[in-house]
Amino acid sequence: MADQGFFWTGIHRRQTASGTVASGQMFVQYQIPEPVLHPYPIVMVHGGGGQGLDFLGTADGRPGWATYFLRQGYAVYVVDRPGHGRSPLHPEALGPMTPPFSYEFAMALFTAPGRQPNAWPSAQKHDQWPGTGVIGDPAFDQFVASQGPFLGSLAQTQLLMQLAGAELLDRIGPAILLTHSMGAPFGWVVADARPNLVKGIVAVEPLGPPFTTLPMGLGDLSYGLTAIPLTFEPPITSPTEIGREVRKAPKLGLADCYVQREPARKLPNLASIPLAIVTSETSAWSMHDHATVDFLNQAGARAVHLRLEDHGLRGNGHLMMQEKNSDAIAAFLANWISEHVELH
């Protein structure tokens, strides 16, 4: 190890009834190997109610993706997005929060979807969680203990990510962004703000599909991929100017989803960045991630869809970085990055 440490970006001072407080900060942990073998560091951005430790280790105690990429010679930066983990969430500083994260929610969507009534068809193939995935499973306890509430406004969440993420890249220079789930807009909004500093984006089962409305009153992806403005060409002043239409699913078992109505507006700041959307075989995202790829390519980006089952990686769910074959998936992603980002 050449260096390791931590810092915060995105710090703003806010006046509250309790006095002047820090607001909007994003915790960043970094590890720099000796020697560094790759030209760009990797920034790992967690999803939902998680935190950076989603990448630091697995629920059953194995090294996580941060350690895997570090051992391959990458400098690795792992963030706790504003309002998560070591970036404290308090209503006085950031506003209302969602209810606590529940075991039942996690079982239904992440760890044991095949055991739930009315699950999607591919959920029955899920077999990579390192335990039973139900209450009483020690690995499941470890995972749920790490999860928390998040901000009640999707737009505020993404604005804070953009501000803190842009400041991070201003500090560390060009980087590759590896994002997950609700953390995926970090990639889109930071690349929009700092297109010359984002060298590639690997979005693992990103928030979507385009134009979706989220539950709990969080908001919707009114700009297609995001709840806050992106730079479109021709320009827009309101998301209502983005026409949309339904695109039929490309094959049985996938969902019909919205894309832009042609002629589609372009996203020029994403156009030259190599993008990969990574989808597992059995998660709910397996039914609609194709729509995110369609939206990006329709907008002039160069996105590829990496479905794990097409590459011999079977039985995974939404939390693939926590599952039994997590190192095999990391190796697959590292190979894609080497071939399509570093040689770009």
C-alpha positions in Angstrom: 0.0 0.0 0.0 1.4 3.4 -1.0 -1.3 5.4 0.8 -4.7 5.2 2.4 -7.1 7.6 4.1 -10.3 9.5 3.9 -11.9 12.9 3.4 -15.2 14.5 2.7 -16.4 16.5 -0.3 -19.6 18.5 -0.9 -19.5 20.2 2.5 -21.9 23.1 2.9 -22.7 25.0 6.1 -26.3 25.3 7.0 -28.0 27.4 9.7 -30.4 25.3 11.8 -32.2 25.6 15.2 -29.2 23.8 16.6 -26.6 26.2 15.1 -24.4 26.0 12.1 -24.1 22.4 10.8 -22.3 20.6 8.0 -24.8 19.5 5.3 -24.5 17.5 2.1 -21.0 16.1 2.8 -19.9 12.8 1.1 -17.4 10.5 2.8 -14.6 9.2 0.6 -12.3 6.4 1.7 -9.3 5.7 -0.5 -6.5 3.1 -0.9 -3.6 3.5 -3.3 -1.6 0.3 -4.1 2.2 0.2 -4.7 2.6 0.1 -7.6 -0.4 1.5 -9.4 -0.9 -0.6 -12.5 -3.8 1.2 -14.2 -4.1 4.7 -15.5 -7.4 5.6 -13.8 -8.7 5.0 -10.3 -12.1 3.5 -9.7 -14.7 5.3 -7.7 -17.3 2.9 -6.2 -20.8 4.3 -5.5 -23.3 2.3 -3.5 -27.1 2.1 -4.0 -30.3 2.6 -2.0 -30.0 2.6 1.8 -26.5 1.2 1.7 -23.1 2.7 2.2 -19.6 2.3 0.9 -19.0 -0.9 2.9 -21.3 -2.6 0.4 -18.0 -2.8 -1.6 -15.6 -3.3 1.3 -16.7 -6.8 2.2 -19.4 -9.3 1.8 -22.1 -10.1 4.4 -20.5 -13.5 5.0 -17.1 -12.0 5.7 -15.2 -12.2 2.4 -13.2 -9.3 0.9 -15.3 -7.1 -1.3 -14.9 -5.5 -4.7 -12.8 -2.7 -3.3 -10.2 -5.2 -2.2 -10.4 -7.2 -5.5 -9.7 -4.1 -7.6 -7.0 -2.9 -5.2 -5.2 -6.2 -5.6 -5.3 -5.8 -9.4 -3.4 -2.6 -9.0 -6.2 0.0 -9.1 -6.4 3.0 -6.8 -9.8 2.7 -5.3 -12.1 5.3 -3.8 -15.2 4.2 -2.0 -17.9 6.8 -1.1 -20.7 7.0 1.4 -23.2 9.2 -0.6 -24.6 12.2 1.2 -27.0 11.1 3.9 -25.6 7.5 4.1 -23.1 5.7 6.3 -20.3 8.0 7.5 -22.1 10.9 5.7 -24.6 11.6 8.5 -28.3 12.0 7.8 -30.3 14.3 10.0 -33.6 16.0 9.1 -32.4 19.4 10.3 -29.4 19.2 7.9 -30.9 17.5 4.9 -34.7 17.2 5.2 -37.1 14.4 5.6 -36.0 10.8 5.4 -37.7 7.5 4.4 -38.8 4.8 6.9 -36.1 2.4 8.2 -35.0 -0.4 5.9 -36.8 -3.7 6.6 -35.9 -7.3 6.5 -39.1 -8.0 4.5 -38.2 -5.5 1.8 -34.8 -7.0 1.4 -36.1 -10.6 1.2 -38.6 -9.7 -1.4 -36.3 -7.8 -3.7 -32.7 -8.8 -2.9 -31.9 -12.0 -0.9 -34.8 -14.5 -1.3 -37.1 -13.3 -4.1 -37.9 -16.8 -5.3 -39.6 -17.5 -1.9 -42.0 -14.6 -2.2 -45.5 -14.7 -3.6 -46.0 -13.0 -7.0 -42.2 -12.8 -7.7 -41.0 -12.3 -11.3 -40.3 -15.6 -13.1 -36.5 -15.4 -13.1 -36.5 -15.0 -9.3 -36.8 -18.8 -8.9 -33.2 -19.1 -10.3 -31.6 -17.0 -7.6 -29.1 -19.1 -5.8 -26.0 -17.0 -5.2 -26.8 -15.3 -1.8 -24.4 -16.7 0.8 -27.0 -18.0 3.1 -30.8 -18.6 3.2 -31.5 -14.9 2.7 -34.4 -15.0 5.2 -34.7 -13.9 8.8 -32.4 -16.1 10.9 -29.6 -16.1 8.3 -26.5 -14.6 9.9 -25.3 -13.2 6.6 -28.7 -11.6 6.1 -28.4 -10.0 9.6 -25.0 -8.5 8.7 -26.4 -7.0 5.5 -29.6 -5.5 6.9 -27.6 -4.0 9.8 -25.7 -2.0 7.3 -28.8 -0.5 5.6 -30.5 2.7 6.6 -33.1 5.3 5.5 -32.4 7.8 2.7 -33.5 11.2 1.7 -37.1 11.7 1.0 -36.4 13.6 -2.2 -34.9 11.9 -5.3 -34.0 15.3 -6.9 -32.2 16.5 -3.7 -30.3 13.2 -3.5 -29.1 13.5 -7.0 -28.1 17.2 -6.7 -26.0 16.4 -3.7 -24.4 13.5 -5.5 -23.5 15.8 -8.4 -22.0 18.5 -6.3 -20.0 16.1 -4.1 -19.0 13.9 -7.0 -17.8 16.7 -9.2 -15.7 18.0 -6.3 -14.2 14.6 -5.8 -13.1 14.3 -9.4 -11.7 17.9 -9.3 -9.6 16.7 -6.5 -8.4 13.2 -7.7 -8.5 13.7 -11.5 -9.9 11.4 -14.2 -11.6 8.3 -12.9 -13.8 5.3 -13.7 -17.2 5.3 -11.9 -18.6 1.9 -10.8 -22.2 2.6 -9.6 -25.0 0.4 -8.2 -28.8 0.8 -8.2 -29.9 4.2 -6.7 -26.3 5.3 -6.9 -26.3 5.0 -10.7 -27.5 8.6 -11.3 -24.2 9.6 -9.6 -22.6 8.4 -12.9 -24.9 10.3 -15.2 -25.0 13.6 -13.3 -21.2 13.7 -12.5 -20.3 12.8 -16.1 -22.7 15.6 -17.3 -20.9 18.0 -15.0 -17.3 16.8 -15.6 -17.4 14.9 -18.9 -13.6 15.2 -19.4 -12.9 13.6 -16.0 -15.1 10.5 -16.3 -13.3 7.9 -18.4 -15.9 5.1 -18.1 -19.0 4.1 -16.2 -20.0 0.7 -15.1 -23.6 0.9 -13.9 -24.6 -2.3 -12.0 -28.4 -2.6 -12.3 -29.0 1.1 -12.4 -32.1 3.0 -11.1 -34.7 2.7 -13.8 -36.3 2.0 -16.1 -36.3 5.5 -17.8 -39.1 7.9 -16.8 -40.1 5.6 -13.9 -41.9 7.0 -10.8 -40.5 5.8 -7.5 -42.6 4.8 -4.4 -42.8 6.6 -1.1 -43.2 10.0 -2.9 -39.5 10.1 -3.7 -40.1 11.5 -7.1 -39.6 10.3 -10.7 -37.0 10.1 -13.4 -38.5 13.0 -15.3 -35.4 13.6 -17.3 -35.3 9.9 -18.4 -32.3 8.7 -16.3 -32.4 11.4 -13.6 -34.7 13.5 -11.5 -32.5 16.6 -12.1 -31.6 18.3 -15.4 -29.0 16.8 -17.8 -27.5 18.6 -20.7 -29.7 17.8 -23.7 -29.2 18.7 -27.3 -31.4 20.4 -28.5 -31.6 22.1 -25.1 -34.7 21.9 -22.9 -36.0 24.2 -20.1 -38.5 21.6 -18.7 -38.6 17.8 -18.6 -42.1 18.0 -20.2 -40.3 18.9 -23.4 -38.8 15.4 -23.6 -41.3 13.3 -25.6 -41.7 9.7 -24.7 -43.1 6.6 -26.2 -43.4 2.9 -25.3 -40.9 0.6 -26.9 -42.0 -3.0 -27.0 -39.8 -5.5 -25.1 -37.2 -7.2 -27.4 -38.2 -10.7 -26.2 -40.5 -12.7 -24.0 -39.9 -12.2 -20.3 -38.8 -8.6 -20.6 -40.9 -5.5 -20.0 -42.2 -2.8 -22.4 -40.5 0.4 -21.3 -40.4 4.1 -22.2 -37.8 5.7 -24.4 -37.7 9.1 -26.0 -40.0 9.9 -28.9 -38.0 10.3 -32.1 -36.3 12.5 -33.0 -34.6 11.9 -29.7 -32.6 14.6 -27.9 -28.9 13.8 -27.4 -26.8 13.7 -24.3 -23.6 15.2 -25.6 -21.6 15.0 -22.4 -22.1 11.2 -22.2 -21.4 10.6 -25.9 -17.7 9.7 -25.7 -17.7 7.8 -22.4 -17.6 4.0 -22.6 -20.7 2.8 -20.7 -21.6 -0.7 -19.5 -25.0 -1.6 -17.9 -24.5 -4.8 -15.9 -27.5 -7.1 -15.2 -27.8 -10.3 -13.2 -29.9 -13.3 -14.3 -32.5 -13.3 -11.6 -33.2 -9.8 -10.2 -36.2 -7.6 -11.0 -33.8 -5.4 -13.0 -33.3 -8.3 -15.4 -36.7 -7.4 -16.9 -36.1 -3.7 -17.6 -32.3 -2.8 -17.7 -32.5 -3.1 -21.5 -34.5 0.1 -21.5 -31.7 2.1 -19.8 -29.3 0.8 -22.6 -31.9 1.8 -25.2 -32.3 5.3 -23.7 -28.6 5.9 -23.6 -27.9 4.7 -27.1 -30.9 6.6 -28.5 -29.4 9.7 -26.9 -26.1 9.2 -28.7 -24.1 7.4 -26.0 -22.1 4.2 -26.5 -23.6 1.8 -24.0 -23.3 -2.0 -23.9 -25.5 -4.4 -22.0 -23.6 -7.0 -20.1 -26.0 -9.7 -19.0 -24.1 -12.0 -16.6 -25.8 -15.2 -17.7 -24.5 -14.6 -21.2 -21.0 -14.8 -19.8 -21.5 -17.9 -17.6 -22.3 -16.1 -14.4 -25.6 -17.6 -13.3 -28.0 -17.3 -10.4 -27.2 -13.8 -9.3 -29.5 -11.1 -7.9 -29.4 -7.4 -7.4 -26.6 -7.6 -4.7 -24.1 -9.3 -6.9 -21.2 -7.7 -5.1 -22.3 -9.5 -1.9 -23.0 -12.9 -3.4 -21.0 -16.1 -3.5 -19.4 -15.5 -6.9 -18.6 -11.9 -6.3 -14.9 -12.2 -7.2 -15.8 -13.9 -10.5 -18.1 -11.0 -11.4 -15.4 -8.5 -10.3 -12.9 -10.3 -12.6 -15.4 -10.0 -15.5 -15.9 -6.3 -14.9 -12.1 -5.7 -14.6 -11.6 -7.4 -18.0 -14.3 -5.2 -19.6 -12.7 -2.1 -18.1 -9.3 -3.1 -19.3 -10.5 -3.7 -22.8 -13.0 -0.9 -23.3 -11.9 1.9 -21.0 -8.2 1.8 -20.5 -7.6 1.1 -24.2 -10.2 3.6 -25.3 
